[in-house]
Amino acid sequence: MTAVGSNGDGKISVSASRAGDFVHLRVEDNGVGFRPEESKRLFEKFYRPGDEMRREGSGQGLGLYIVRSFIELERGRLKASSDGPGKGAVFEVWWPTAGNEAS
């Protein structure tokens, strides 16, 4: 299943597929992106990429932390990637199917 939406120049693509004992969800956008070296830190509590002194967006840095917490409770996996600022981002989740004991 794939869905694509757009708002002005922004585009988001969402897809879901079965990957063994997991459901693989992929969300890709052409938004602000982030530096590749920040990919693991994005899921830390209160972390917000970029320069705090030049911050234009709002938020507390909790959204992706909460997502990670829920995914890990279910023994799933997640990852984020981007080719850099201004180049969009990809977020992927592998959610175990019912009865699967992921390691």
C-alpha positions as CSV (number, residue, x, y, z in Angstrom):
1,M,0.0,0.0,0.0
2,T,1.3,3.5,-0.9
3,A,-0.2,6.9,-0.3
4,V,1.1,10.2,-1.5
5,G,0.0,13.6,-0.4
6,S,1.1,17.1,-1.0
7,N,0.5,20.6,0.5
8,G,1.9,23.3,-1.7
9,D,5.4,22.2,-2.6
10,G,5.6,19.7,0.2
11,K,5.1,16.0,-0.6
12,I,4.8,13.0,1.7
13,S,4.8,9.4,0.6
14,V,3.7,6.6,3.0
15,S,4.0,2.9,2.2
16,A,3.4,-0.3,4.2
17,S,4.5,-3.8,3.4
18,R,5.0,-7.1,5.0
19,A,8.7,-8.0,5.8
20,G,8.8,-11.4,7.3
21,D,7.4,-11.2,10.8
22,F,7.2,-7.4,10.6
23,V,5.1,-4.7,9.0
24,H,7.4,-2.2,7.4
25,L,6.2,1.4,7.4
26,R,8.0,4.0,5.4
27,V,7.3,7.7,5.4
28,E,9.3,9.9,3.0
29,D,9.0,13.6,2.5
30,N,10.8,16.4,0.6
31,G,10.9,18.7,3.7
32,V,13.6,20.3,5.7
33,G,15.7,17.2,6.3
34,F,18.6,17.0,8.7
35,R,22.3,16.3,8.8
36,P,22.9,12.5,8.4
37,E,25.0,12.4,11.6
38,E,21.9,13.5,13.5
39,S,19.8,10.4,12.5
40,K,20.2,8.5,15.8
41,R,19.9,11.6,18.0
42,L,16.5,12.5,16.5
43,F,14.9,9.9,18.8
44,E,16.4,11.3,22.0
45,K,14.2,13.1,24.5
46,F,14.1,16.9,23.9
47,Y,16.5,16.7,21.0
48,R,15.8,19.1,18.1
49,P,18.2,19.3,15.1
50,G,19.6,22.6,14.0
51,D,20.8,25.7,15.7
52,E,18.8,26.7,18.8
53,M,19.8,30.4,18.3
54,R,18.3,30.4,14.8
55,R,15.3,28.1,15.4
56,E,12.3,28.9,13.3
57,G,10.1,25.9,14.0
58,S,8.2,25.1,17.2
59,G,8.2,21.9,19.2
60,Q,9.6,20.4,22.3
61,G,11.6,17.6,20.9
62,L,9.4,14.9,22.3
63,G,7.4,13.5,19.3
64,L,10.0,11.2,17.9
65,Y,11.1,10.2,21.4
66,I,7.5,9.1,22.1
67,V,7.3,7.2,18.8
68,R,10.6,5.4,19.7
69,S,9.3,4.5,23.1
70,F,6.1,2.9,21.7
71,I,8.0,1.0,19.0
72,E,10.6,-0.3,21.5
73,L,7.8,-1.4,23.9
74,E,6.5,-3.7,21.1
75,R,10.1,-4.9,20.3
76,G,10.1,-3.1,16.9
77,R,12.8,-1.1,15.2
78,L,13.0,2.3,13.6
79,K,15.4,4.5,11.7
80,A,15.6,7.9,10.2
81,S,17.7,9.1,7.3
82,S,18.3,12.2,5.2
83,D,20.8,13.3,2.6
84,G,21.1,16.6,4.5
85,P,19.2,19.9,5.3
86,G,16.7,20.8,2.6
87,K,16.8,17.3,1.1
88,G,13.8,15.7,2.8
89,A,13.8,12.7,5.2
90,V,12.8,9.1,5.4
91,F,11.5,7.5,8.5
92,E,11.1,3.7,8.7
93,V,9.5,1.5,11.3
94,W,9.5,-2.3,11.5
95,W,6.5,-3.3,13.7
96,P,6.3,-6.9,14.8
97,T,3.2,-8.8,13.7
98,A,1.0,-10.4,16.4
99,G,2.8,-13.2,18.3
100,N,6.2,-12.3,16.9
101,E,9.0,-12.1,19.5
102,A,11.5,-9.8,17.8
103,S,15.0,-9.8,19.1
